[in-house]
């Protein structure tokens, strides 16, 4: 079921060209990914693999064994439709993780000895791009800078630069700005969703204005327009990541977290998100279909609200992994909505309460590697 390796994950890609030497940084001219024909695909495009980092930080999670079981559930479920490349700190951890995954019928899992400080690889890992060259589709990646969500957690600065440590055999682009993978969501057809609360926060790139940030997103994600939402959900220590708020589920369809209770702390922000989304259109002027996704019941750590959201689901090749938090009726309502959005894929609910105590969920903890061919 699983193999322990020391070589980097992400598959093989031969005959690299001059793109592999690209270190243009702040140059937004002809050397950017978009100028060279690269773009980030929608998450539903077929994956070669999914990257994940095994949990081990007791500061992040209150119950590491429980979180390990959740990760084993996620890895095993994804492995039925694609390979999972899991980063572990050492061989002993790889052995224990492999046993947990095997007990859940994991099938295509590889373990790589590459220590990480925390599990949220969506935010500090590579963002993968694709480029068509004749009959081939090639894969490249963007290496963003990571400052632990605006300098909040100095211990986690160590995860900055992980994409370079993986030694990925693919063209590399480094814009030289702070950006986390959970702060944006693309439809693979020219549009990207993000939030003002996160990207315009002075704790990320205080030297960049809105128009300049939009230029970076267009140049390094290969999009034509940036769609701005306002604030994220309560309790989100990332300053409003969009993957807890609204997600593309197709080129013209967006699911958005929605709260019906005017007394709930998320009510105002989520209604503002809805109002903005229904007024948006794609680059050709066609309005998006916007689908409401309920919020789970409120979860707390003491008096602190936790950022539980069904919008933090993962898209796999044949399965959608839905984090569930209760009550059961809301979990089931969210499952049915996503099942309609992803015909042909099974929506698999997985209990995620212990994971959200670390302020994230399934999407935050994974990074898809789109298939090159």
N, C-alpha and C positions, 0 to 999 in steps of 0.2 A: 504493500500500500504506500509506504513512504520511504524516501531515501534521504540520508543525511549527506549534505554536500558542503563544500567550502567555496565553490565557484559561484559567480553572481547569478541571480534570477533574471527572468524576463525573456527567456528564449534566445535563439540564435539569429543573428542577422549579419550576413556576410557583405563583402565588397563595399565598405564604407567609402563615401566620397569626401569632398572638402568640407561638407557640413559638419563632419565630426570634429573639426578644428575650430568651429565657430565660437568665439568668445567676445562677441561684439558689445555685450553689455548694454549701454545706454543708447547705442546707435539704433534709431528707429527707421532706418532707410532700407536699402535693398538686401541687407543681410538678415532680416528678421524672418521667422518661420512663415508668416503670411506671405511675405514678398517672394519666398521660395516655393510656395505652393503647399505648405503644411497647414493642417487644421486639426483641432480636437474634435473627435466624433462624439455623437450622443452615446450615452452609456449602454444603450440597447444594441449597439453594433457588436458583432460577435467578438468575444474575448479569446485571447490565447491563454490567459491566466488572470488570477487575482493575487495581488500582494497583500500580505497581512503580517503584523508584528505581534508575537506572543506576549500576553500580559505578565508583568512581574513587579510593578511598582506599588508597594503597599500604601504610599502616600496618595496615589490616584484612586485606588479602590479599597473599600473597607473589608472585602472578602475575596481574596485572590483565588482560592479554590473554586468558588462559585463562578467567578468571571472566567476562569480557565474552562469550565464546563460550557459556558456560553460560547466561547471562542471555538471550542471543539465542535459544538453544534453547527456554528456558522461555516467552519472549514469543511466539515463533512457534507453539509448540504450543497455548498458550491461545487465541491469536487465531483459531483455526479454529472456536471455539465462542462466543467473546465478544470484545468490544473490550478492548484493553489500553491503559491510559493510563500512559505512562512519563515519569517526571520526569528531566530532564537539566539540567546547569548552564548550558549555552550551546548556540548553534546548531551549532558545530563538532562537539560531542559528539552532538547529535541526528542530524547527517548521517552520522557514522560508525556510530552505533547502527542507524539505519535501513537502512544497507547490509548490516550483519550479519544483521538480521532478514529483510530481503528475500531474501537468499541462502538462507534456510531456509523460504521460502514463507510468510512472515508475511502476514496478510490484513487485520486490523482493528486497526491500531496508530496511536496518536496520541502525539506527543511534546510535552511542556510544559516551558518554561524555568522551572524552579523548583529552585534549588540545595538539596542536602541534604548533611549531613556524612557520612552512612553509608547503607547500603542497607536496613537492617532496618525497613522501613516498617510491618510488622505491629505493631511495638512503639511507635512514635512517631506513627503515622498515626491517622486517624479510625476509630472503631468504628461501623459503620453499623447503624441500627435501622429497623424497619418498623412501620407503623401502618395498620390498615384503617379507612377512613372510607366507609361505604356500599359502593359498587362500586369505589372507588379504594383503592389501596395506596400510601401515601406513605413517603418515606424521610427519616430524620433521622440525626444522628450525635452521638457523645460525643467530647469533646475531653478526654482524660486529661492529667495532667502527666507529663513524662518526665524522669528524672534520670540517664540513662545507666546503668541497672541498678545502682542503689544508689551512684552517684557514682564508679563505677570509671574512667570515661573522660571527663574534663572537656572534651576537644575536641569530644565528641559532644553536649554540652548544647545545641548550636545547633539540634538537631533538635526540641527541645521547641517546641510551638506550631505545628508544620507544618499541622495541620488548619485553623487560622485563616488561614494564608497561602494556602491553596488557594482560599479564597473560595467554598466550596461553597454553592450555592443551596438550602439545606435547613435545617430547624430544628436548632439547636445546643444541646447540654447540656454543662455544665462542672461536674463534681462537686468539683473542687479537690483531688483526691488523685492520688498517683502510682500508675499502673497501666500495664502493658504488654500489648499484644494477644496476645502469645504465652503469657501466664501464665494464660489461661483458655480454656475451650472449651465451647460451649453445644450443646444438642441441639434448640433451638427449641421445646421442649415442656416448659419449666419447670425444667430442670436445668443447672447449670454445674459443670464440673470445674476444680479448681485445686490448687495444692500449698502445704503449710505452709511449706516451705523458702523459697519466694519471697514469698508474700503476708504472712507473719508475720515476715519479716526486718525488723529495726529500721532497715535502710538505706533502706526505702521510706516507710512511714507509721508512725513510732514512736509517734505519739499515738493510734493506733487499735488497739483490741483485736479479737480474732477476731469477736465478735458484731457489732461496728461495721462491720468489713469486709464481713461477710455482708450487713448492711443496705444497704451501698452497691451490692454486686453485684446484689441483688434489685431495688433501686430504679433502677439505671442500665442493667441488661441485661434487665430484665423477666422474671427467673426466680423460681421459688418455693423452690428449695432449692440449697444449696451443698454439693458433694461434695468432701471434702478428701482428697487424696493426701499422701504424706509428702515424700520427697526425689526430686529429678530424677536424671539420669544424670551420670556422672563427666565432668568437663571442661567442663560447661555453665557459662559465666561469667555467666549470667542468674540464678543461684541457683535452678535447678530449674524452668524453664518447662515447662508441661504439654504443649506441642506437640512436645516430644521424648520424651514419656512415654506419654500415652494420649489418644485422640481419639474423639469421637463420629463414627460413620459412618451413623447413623440415630437416630431418636428413642429407640430401646430397645437399640441395639447400640454397644459400645465396643471399639475395638482398642487393645491395650496392648503396649508393648515388653516382651519377655520374654527372659531369659537362662538357658540350661540348664546352663552351666558354673559349678559352685560356686567355681572358682578365679578367675573373672572379677570385676573390680572392681565391676561393676554388679549382680552376682547378688543381694545382700541387698536393695538398694533396689527392684529390679524384682519380686522375690518379695513384698515388702511391698505394693507397688502391686497386684499380682494378688490378694492376700488381701483388701485393702480393697475392690477393685472387685467381687469375687464376692459380697461381703456387702451391697452397696448395692442400693437400690431407687428407683424413680421416685416422684414425689409421691403416686401412687395405691397405692404399696406393691408394685408389680410389679418383680421382679428384672430387671436388665439382662442381655442376652447379652454375654458378654465373650470376645473372640477374641484369641488370642496372636499377636503379630507378632514374628518373630525380630529379633535385633539383628544388624547387619552385623559383619564382622570388625573388630577393634580397629585404629584409626588413631592415629598419634602424630605430634606435632611435637617432635622431639627425644625427651625423656622424658615429655612432657606428652600425656596422653590427650585426643583430640579428641571432641566430642559428636556423633558420627555416629549417626543414628537413622533408620530407615525411617518412623517416626511423623511425620516432618516433611514429609509429602506435601502436595500441593495438590489441592483439589477444583475442577475446572473444570466448565463446563456439559456438556461431552461427553467430557472426558478427566480422568483422575487422573494427576498428574505425580509419579512415584516417584523420589526421589533414590537413586542407587545408589553403592555404595562397594566392593563385592566382599566375600567371594568370589562368583563368579557364581552358584553354587548357592543361596546365601542371597538374593541379589538376586531370583532367579526364584521362590523360595518366597514372598517378600514380595509379589511381583507377583500371584501366583496367589491369595493370601489377600485382597488388596484387590480383585481382580477379582470375587470372590464377594460382597464387601461392597457393591460398586457395580455391579450388573447394568445393562447398557445404556450404561455408560461404559467407554471403552478405558483401560487402565492402561498408561501410557507411561513406561518407565524412561529416566532421563537421568543420565549420569555426573555426580557432584557432589563428588568428592574435593577439588578445589581450592576449592570454595565453603566446605566445612566447616573449612578452615584459618582462616576468619574467624569460626568458632564459631556458624555458623547454616546453614540450608539453605532449601529452596524455600518452605516455609510462612512462615518468618521474613521472607522477602524479598517477600512479596505481601500484599495486602489486598483481599478481595472487596468489590464494590459490588453489593449485592442489587438486583434490578430493582424499580422502582416502576412503577405502572401506573394 
